[in-house]
Structure formats: C-alpha cells, structure tokens
C-alpha cells in the first residue's frame, strides 16, 4: 500500500450533497435513501439518490444554454484542470464589472468569491452576477473557465442570460456553486472534473484547489 502523501495543501471547495441542500426554486430537491441495508441483513449498504443535474457544485454544459450545445459527457476536461486565479469580489456591489478585476496575467481560469460565508442551509437570490462585458474581456485575456460561489453567472430573474451567452460565444466553461470561504485571493491549481453524464446539461463536480508547487 502506498504511503505517498502530498505536501501541497488541498482545499475542498465542493458542497456536500445531502437532503435539505438548497436548490434553484422549482428544481428537483436532493434526496437520498438506503435501498440495501446491512442492518437488515444485506452484505452491503447501497443507496439511491434523486437530484437535479445542477445540484451543489457543478459544471454547466453548453447544452444548458444552447439547444445544440455539447452535453456533459462530450466536454473536454482540459478547462477544468490547471492554474487558476481566485478573485475576492466580496466588496463589489450590483455585479462584477471589468473595473472590479485585479490584474489578469497569464491565467486560463478565474474563480470569484462573492459570499462572506457560503449559504449552505438556505437559498439566497441576492448573489453577485457577472457582467457579460466582463466575460468578454476575460475571454480576450485567454480565460477559458469562469467559476463562482454563486448559483449562476446571471441574476436569478434574468430572461436574456447575457453572461451565459457571452460564455457560449467564446466557448468558455462555467463552474457554479463553489465554496471558497477558506480560500485567500491568489493562484492555485484547480481540479474540478464534471461527471460524464450522457445528455446531461451539467455535471456535478468534486472540486478542489491545490497549492501550487515550486516547479
């Protein structure tokens, strides 16, 4: 058995999937039940889950906002692995504009922290969206993935989905519902692989940040 232990610190930035998990109003509630139980004589425990494809921490597939977009099983994984910049946007009001960004220098992935404390136990609709002009500007800098601790890059009541359309225009990727409470602004390695769901409009992620090495 390997005794390898990495000396690089890891931050788990995923939500816990559980009954009571806040979900988008009207979407499928998360549920879990034991279908086989060791305390009832089964040799193993087995459970069954019911959930939305957008439960907890997840990566939107282009199919979510484009009728002919890629599904979760068809997305390339490269955007979800590599160096990222975490931006502390907690002092921003209304929406994240280009003027609110720090210097973006040679980074392919940008994650935004907007909550002082992530709302694990309640649905909040007052999150900080991202302006479509900001996404356009980030795309010009070579950014290919945008992450946020909010449930969406657009406001809850948006009908035009301007931020999502800007992401689609530049073939970028989105990860939503990150938990960044314990993460300082700066550079990290992101690993946030979406589940390979055929026909899925999103893929749930176990997302982590890892301290960058010296190489």
VOBA-1610 file (N, C-alpha, C; in pm, whole numbers, padded with zeros to 5 digits, always signed):
BEGIN
Unk+00084-00120+00000Unk+00000+00000+00000Unk+00088+00124+00000Unk+00057+00221-00086Unk+00141+00339-00098Unk+00132+00426+00027Unk+00244+00482+00066Unk+00248+00574+00180Unk+00265+00718+00133Unk+00244+00741+00002Unk+00264+00875-00054Unk+00167+00974+00008Unk+00219+01089+00045Unk+00135+01197+00096Unk+00187+01328+00039Unk+00102+01399-00031Unk+00143+01525-00093Unk+00168+01630+00014Unk+00272+01711-00007Unk+00300+01821+00085Unk+00230+01949+00042Unk+00161+01944-00071Unk+00088+02060-00120Unk-00052+02063-00059Unk-00087+02174+00001Unk-00216+02185+00069Unk-00330+02175-00030Unk-00439+02112+00012Unk-00559+02096-00070Unk-00678+02160+00001Unk-00756+02235-00074Unk-00882+02292-00025Unk-00997+02225-00100Unk-01088+02163-00028Unk-01208+02107-00089Unk-01308+02221-00104Unk-01344+02257-00225Unk-01433+02371-00249Unk-01568+02325-00304Unk-01608+02203-00264Unk-01735+02146-00309Unk-01840+02154-00198Unk-01966+02163-00238Unk-02077+02149-00143Unk-02098+02001-00109Unk-02157+01978+00007Unk-02194+01843+00047Unk-02333+01813-00009Unk-02346+01708-00088Unk-02477+01667-00138Unk-02553+01597-00026Unk-02671+01646+00007Unk-02745+01595+00123Unk-02890+01640+00114Unk-02980+01568+00181Unk-03117+01617+00190Unk-03119+01755+00256Unk-03199+01844+00203Unk-03204+01981+00253Unk-03111+02075+00179Unk-03034+02022+00084Unk-02946+02106+00003Unk-03029+02213-00069Unk-02996+02342-00055Unk-03071+02445-00127Unk-03058+02427-00278Unk-03170+02435-00350Unk-03170+02421-00495Unk-03247+02537-00557Unk-03223+02560-00684Unk-03293+02664-00759Unk-03443+02645-00741Unk-03517+02753-00711Unk-03661+02739-00688Unk-03732+02666-00802Unk-03802+02559-00768Unk-03875+02480-00866Unk-03797+02363-00921Unk-03665+02358-00894Unk-03583+02247-00943Unk-03598+02127-00849Unk-03542+02013-00890Unk-03555+01889-00815Unk-03480+01894-00682Unk-03548+01862-00574Unk-03484+01855-00444Unk-03390+01734-00439Unk-03282+01746-00362Unk-03192+01632-00344Unk-03252+01537-00241Unk-03251+01407-00272Unk-03296+01307-00176Unk-03203+01187-00179Unk-03193+01119-00067Unk-03107+01002-00055Unk-03176+00902+00036Unk-03173+00775-00004Unk-03229+00670+00081Unk-03148+00543+00066Unk-03145+00462+00171Unk-03080+00331+00165Unk-03177+00231+00103Unk-03131+00165-00002Unk-03215+00062-00065Unk-03174-00079-00021Unk-03045-00100+00007Unk-02997-00224+00070Unk-02927-00185+00199Unk-02956-00258+00306Unk-02903-00219+00437Unk-02839-00339+00508Unk-02719-00316+00559Unk-02651-00420+00634Unk-02725-00452+00764Unk-02789-00349+00823Unk-02861-00375+00949Unk-02992-00450+00927Unk-03025-00476+00799Unk-03143-00556+00766Unk-03103-00688+00699Unk-02974-00721+00706Unk-02930-00850+00656Unk-02855-00850+00524Unk-02850-00735+00456Unk-02774-00728+00331Unk-02624-00732+00362Unk-02544-00794+00274Unk-02399-00794+00295Unk-02334-00657+00270Unk-02409-00564+00211Unk-02355-00431+00180Unk-02462-00325+00200Unk-02418-00201+00214Unk-02508-00085+00210Unk-02508-00027+00068Unk-02625+00002+00016Unk-02638+00066-00115Unk-02747+00173-00105Unk-02720+00288-00165Unk-02817+00397-00157Unk-02866+00441-00294Unk-02974+00517-00294Unk-03031+00572-00416Unk-03045+00722-00399Unk-03003+00798-00502Unk-03012+00944-00498Unk-03105+00994-00608Unk-03179+01099-00577Unk-03255+01174-00676Unk-03212+01319-00666Unk-03180+01379-00780Unk-03127+01516-00774Unk-03137+01583-00910Unk-03117+01714-00910Unk-03102+01790-01033Unk-02958+01777-01084Unk-02939+01793-01213Unk-02804+01799-01268Unk-02728+01922-01219Unk-02801+02017-01161Unk-02740+02140-01111Unk-02735+02144-00958Unk-02738+02029-00896Unk-02729+02022-00750Unk-02588+02056-00704Unk-02577+02137-00600Unk-02448+02163-00540Unk-02348+02222-00638Unk-02223+02182-00624Unk-02115+02230-00710Unk-02120+02157-00843Unk-02130+02230-00952Unk-02149+02166-01082Unk-02090+02250-01195Unk-02064+02184-01305Unk-02017+02250-01428Unk-02131+02253-01529Unk-02169+02371-01571Unk-02270+02383-01677Unk-02214+02327-01807Unk-02291+02245-01875Unk-02258+02205-02011Unk-02318+02308-02106Unk-02258+02329-02224Unk-02318+02422-02320Unk-02464+02388-02353Unk-02501+02260-02341Unk-02640+02220-02366Unk-02737+02290-02271Unk-02687+02337-02158Unk-02773+02405-02062Unk-02828+02536-02118Unk-02751+02603-02202Unk-02794+02733-02253Unk-02786+02745-02404Unk-02768+02630-02473Unk-02772+02628-02620Unk-02835+02496-02664Unk-02937+02502-02743Unk-03012+02383-02783Unk-02924+02278-02849Unk-02823+02325-02923Unk-02734+02232-02993Unk-02597+02222-02926Unk-02589+02263-02799Unk-02461+02263-02729Unk-02417+02124-02686Unk-02289+02112-02651Unk-02234+01986-02603Unk-02299+01944-02472Unk-02317+01813-02456Unk-02365+01763-02327Unk-02246+01741-02234Unk-02276+01706-02110Unk-02171+01693-02009Unk-02071+01583-02043Unk-02115+01481-02112Unk-02026+01370-02146Unk-01931+01404-02261Unk-01962+01509-02335Unk-01883+01541-02454Unk-01782+01654-02431Unk-01785+01715-02315Unk-01696+01827-02288Unk-01552+01779-02267Unk-01456+01851-02324Unk-01317+01822-02296Unk-01285+01860-02151Unk-01191+01788-02092Unk-01161+01808-01950Unk-01055+01914-01924Unk-00980+01951-02027Unk-00869+02044-02008Unk-00907+02174-01935Unk-01023+02236-01965Unk-01055+02361-01895Unk-01070+02345-01744Unk-01097+02224-01698Unk-01128+02202-01557Unk-01007+02162-01473Unk-00890+02159-01534Unk-00767+02123-01463Unk-00658+02224-01498Unk-00597+02285-01396Unk-00484+02374-01423Unk-00484+02495-01333Unk-00389+02582-01357Unk-00372+02701-01274Unk-00493+02794-01285Unk-00535+02846-01171Unk-00647+02940-01169Unk-00614+03058-01077Unk-00689+03164-01094Unk-00679+03281-01007Unk-00809+03295-00930Unk-00802+03295-00798Unk-00919+03322-00715Unk-00925+03471-00688Unk-01038+03532-00720Unk-01059+03675-00703Unk-01158+03698-00590Unk-01121+03780-00493Unk-01210+03816-00383Unk-01295+03935-00427Unk-01423+03908-00457Unk-01513+04012-00506Unk-01618+04050-00403Unk-01591+04025-00276Unk-01693+04047-00173Unk-01729+04194-00153Unk-01643+04285-00191Unk-01673+04427-00174Unk-01741+04487-00297Unk-01760+04406-00399Unk-01825+04453-00521Unk-01976+04460-00497Unk-02041+04559-00556Unk-02186+04572-00545Unk-02250+04559-00683Unk-02371+04511-00684Unk-02457+04500-00803Unk-02413+04389-00897Unk-02294+04401-00957Unk-02244+04297-01047Unk-02094+04314-01062Unk-02026+04209-01110Unk-01881+04216-01129Unk-01852+04275-01266Unk-01795+04396-01266Unk-01758+04464-01390Unk-01608+04452-01414Unk-01565+04491-01531Unk-01423+04483-01566Unk-01339+04564-01468Unk-01389+04678-01425Unk-01315+04764-01332Unk-01294+04698-01196Unk-01369+04595-01166Unk-01357+04527-01037Unk-01249+04419-01038Unk-01192+04390-01154Unk-01097+04280-01166Unk-00957+04323-01127Unk-00881+04234-01064Unk-00738+04261-01044Unk-00664+04238-01176Unk-00534+04253-01173Unk-00456+04227-01293Unk-00467+04079-01331Unk-00504+04054-01454Unk-00514+03917-01505Unk-00393+03893-01595Unk-00304+03806-01552Unk-00180+03784-01624Unk-00154+03636-01642Unk-00166+03590-01764Unk-00133+03450-01799Unk-00207+03351-01711Unk-00337+03361-01708Unk-00417+03265-01632Unk-00535+03221-01719Unk-00562+03091-01718Unk-00669+03036-01802Unk-00803+03022-01730Unk-00800+03032-01597Unk-00919+03007-01518Unk-00930+03111-01407Unk-01051+03166-01390Unk-01074+03268-01286Unk-01195+03226-01203Unk-01178+03223-01071Unk-01285+03189-00978Unk-01317+03311-00893Unk-01446+03337-00873Unk-01488+03454-00796Unk-01549+03412-00662Unk-01494+03469-00555Unk-01557+03456-00424Unk-01644+03578-00402Unk-01773+03557-00378Unk-01867+03669-00360Unk-01935+03667-00224Unk-01947+03551-00161Unk-02012+03541-00030Unk-01910+03561+00082Unk-01949+03633+00188Unk-01869+03634+00310Unk-01867+03494+00371Unk-01984+03431+00371Unk-01999+03294+00420Unk-02098+03223+00330Unk-02057+03110+00275Unk-02142+03039+00181Unk-02274+02998+00247Unk-02389+03022+00182Unk-02520+02989+00241Unk-02556+02841+00224Unk-02499+02756+00308Unk-02522+02612+00295Unk-02666+02570+00324Unk-02736+02645+00408Unk-02866+02598+00458Unk-02986+02678+00410Unk-02964+02772+00319Unk-03077+02849+00267Unk-03050+02891+00123Unk-03157+02905+00046Unk-03145+02956-00089Unk-03147+03108-00083Unk-03047+03171-00140Unk-03042+03317-00146Unk-03036+03361-00291Unk-03121+03457-00326Unk-03128+03504-00464Unk-03051+03634-00485Unk-02985+03683-00380Unk-02915+03812-00388Unk-02767+03795-00419Unk-02733+03694-00500Unk-02593+03672-00530Unk-02542+03778-00629Unk-02410+03780-00645Unk-02344+03877-00731Unk-02323+03817-00870Unk-02394+03866-00971Unk-02375+03814-01107Unk-02251+03875-01172Unk-02218+03824-01289Unk-02103+03871-01364Unk-02152+03938-01492Unk-02106+04060-01516Unk-02148+04132-01637Unk-02098+04061-01761Unk-02178+04063-01866Unk-02135+03998-01990Unk-02011+04066-02048Unk-01997+04199-02027Unk-01877+04269-02073Unk-01753+04217-02002Unk-01767+04176-01877Unk-01655+04121-01802Unk-01612+03987-01860Unk-01710+03905-01894Unk-01678+03776-01956Unk-01613+03796-02092Unk-01662+03893-02169Unk-01600+03924-02298Unk-01453+03964-02277Unk-01427+04046-02178Unk-01291+04093-02152Unk-01202+03978-02106Unk-01254+03893-02018Unk-01176+03778-01972Unk-01143+03684-02087Unk-01236+03666-02178Unk-01210+03581-02295Unk-01096+03637-02378Unk-01090+03769-02391Unk-00983+03832-02467Unk-00847+03812-02399Unk-00848+03790-02268Unk-00723+03764-02195Unk-00683+03617-02199Unk-00765+03536-02265Unk-00734+03394-02277Unk-00798+03306-02173Unk-00885+03361-02089Unk-00953+03282-01987Unk-01052+03188-02053Unk-01049+03060-02014Unk-01139+02962-02074Unk-01237+02901-01975Unk-01222+02932-01848Unk-01318+02884-01747Unk-01341+02992-01644Unk-01469+03011-01609Unk-01508+03104-01504Unk-01581+03025-01396Unk-01539+03043-01272Unk-01605+02977-01160Unk-01659+03080-01063Unk-01763+03043-00992Unk-01824+03134-00895Unk-01882+03055-00780Unk-01888+03119-00663Unk-01956+03056-00549Unk-02106+03081-00553Unk-02151+03158-00650Unk-02294+03184-00669Unk-02358+03069-00746Unk-02492+03062-00745Unk-02560+02957-00821Unk-02560+02979-00972Unk-02526+03101-01016Unk-02529+03132-01158Unk-02442+03253-01186Unk-02396+03266-01310Unk-02325+03387-01350Unk-02422+03498-01387Unk-02548+03465-01409Unk-02654+03562-01435Unk-02741+03580-01311Unk-02816+03690-01302Unk-02911+03706-01192Unk-03021+03600-01198Unk-03085+03571-01086Unk-03189+03468-01082Unk-03304+03501-01176Unk-03340+03630-01187Unk-03457+03667-01266Unk-03423+03702-01411Unk-03300+03672-01455Unk-03261+03705-01592Unk-03339+03620-01693Unk-03389+03685-01796Unk-03454+03614-01906Unk-03366+03614-02032Unk-03268+03704-02036Unk-03183+03715-02154Unk-03055+03633-02141Unk-03015+03598-02019Unk-02898+03512-01995Unk-02773+03568-02064Unk-02748+03698-02045Unk-02640+03765-02117Unk-02503+03707-02084Unk-02478+03678-01958Unk-02348+03623-01920Unk-02327+03484-01981Unk-02430+03401-01975Unk-02420+03268-02036Unk-02397+03278-02188Unk-02463+03375-02251Unk-02445+03392-02395Unk-02303+03434-02428Unk-02242+03517-02344Unk-02103+03557-02366Unk-02010+03437-02349Unk-02038+03354-02251Unk-01961+03231-02233Unk-01973+03142-02357Unk-02095+03128-02407Unk-02118+03044-02525Unk-02045+03100-02647Unk-02048+03230-02665Unk-01984+03295-02779Unk-01836+03260-02786Unk-01771+03251-02672Unk-01626+03228-02668Unk-01591+03083-02632Unk-01691+02997-02629Unk-01670+02855-02599Unk-01595+02838-02467Unk-01634+02915-02367Unk-01577+02905-02233Unk-01657+02803-02152Unk-01612+02776-02032Unk-01682+02684-01943Unk-01713+02752-01810Unk-01813+02700-01741Unk-01860+02759-01616Unk-01866+02652-01507Unk-01817+02686-01387Unk-01840+02605-01269Unk-01909+02693-01166Unk-02022+02645-01112Unk-02103+02724-01019Unk-02117+02651-00885Unk-02150+02730-00782Unk-02174+02671-00651Unk-02048+02628-00578Unk-01936+02695-00604Unk-01812+02665-00532Unk-01819+02717-00389Unk-01743+02657-00300Unk-01736+02701-00161Unk-01594+02754-00138Unk-01582+02886-00130Unk-01450+02949-00125Unk-01424+03022+00007Unk-01498+02985+00112Unk-01488+03057+00239Unk-01347+03060+00296Unk-01273+02953+00281Unk-01141+02942+00344Unk-01026+02969+00247Unk-01057+03028+00133Unk-00957+03045+00028Unk-00921+03193+00014Unk-00794+03224+00023Unk-00746+03361+00003Unk-00734+03390-00147Unk-00744+03518-00181Unk-00722+03557-00319Unk-00581+03518-00362Unk-00568+03465-00483Unk-00437+03425-00531Unk-00446+03312-00632Unk-00332+03253-00661Unk-00322+03148-00763Unk-00315+03010-00699Unk-00383+02916-00764Unk-00392+02778-00718Unk-00399+02688-00840Unk-00394+02558-00814Unk-00428+02460-00916Unk-00572+02417-00893Unk-00653+02425-00997Unk-00793+02382-00990Unk-00806+02243-01049Unk-00882+02157-00980Unk-00923+02028-01034Unk-01072+02015-01005Unk-01154+02021-01109Unk-01300+02020-01091Unk-01362+01943-01207Unk-01352+01811-01204Unk-01396+01731-01317Unk-01547+01704-01310Unk-01621+01742-01415Unk-01766+01715-01418Unk-01794+01569-01448Unk-01899+01516-01388Unk-01940+01379-01417Unk-01976+01364-01564Unk-01947+01246-01618Unk-01965+01218-01761Unk-02109+01171-01785Unk-02202+01265-01788Unk-02345+01235-01798Unk-02389+01250-01944Unk-02423+01139-02008Unk-02473+01144-02145Unk-02604+01219-02151Unk-02611+01322-02235Unk-02731+01404-02245Unk-02744+01504-02132Unk-02646+01510-02044Unk-02655+01598-01927Unk-02630+01743-01962Unk-02713+01832-01905Unk-02693+01976-01924Unk-02598+02033-01820Unk-02551+01948-01729Unk-02448+01986-01632Unk-02389+01857-01575Unk-02273+01871-01515Unk-02210+01758-01449Unk-02167+01797-01309Unk-02210+01722-01209Unk-02169+01750-01072Unk-02019+01734-01058Unk-01957+01816-00973Unk-01811+01817-00957Unk-01770+01795-00812Unk-01663+01721-00791Unk-01588+01727-00666Unk-01471+01820-00695Unk-01486+01945-00658Unk-01388+02047-00695Unk-01290+02071-00581Unk-01163+02080-00617Unk-01060+02112-00519Unk-00966+02217-00574Unk-00901+02288-00483Unk-00787+02372-00516Unk-00664+02310-00449Unk-00552+02316-00518Unk-00429+02264-00462Unk-00322+02373-00467Unk-00246+02381-00360Unk-00135+02474-00353Unk-00040+02449-00469Unk+00006+02559-00532Unk+00098+02543-00644Unk+00234+02495-00595Unk+00298+02411-00675Unk+00431+02363-00643Unk+00538+02464-00682Unk+00664+02428-00656Unk+00774+02518-00686Unk+00819+02510-00830Unk+00775+02403-00901Unk+00820+02387-01040Unk+00735+02469-01135
//
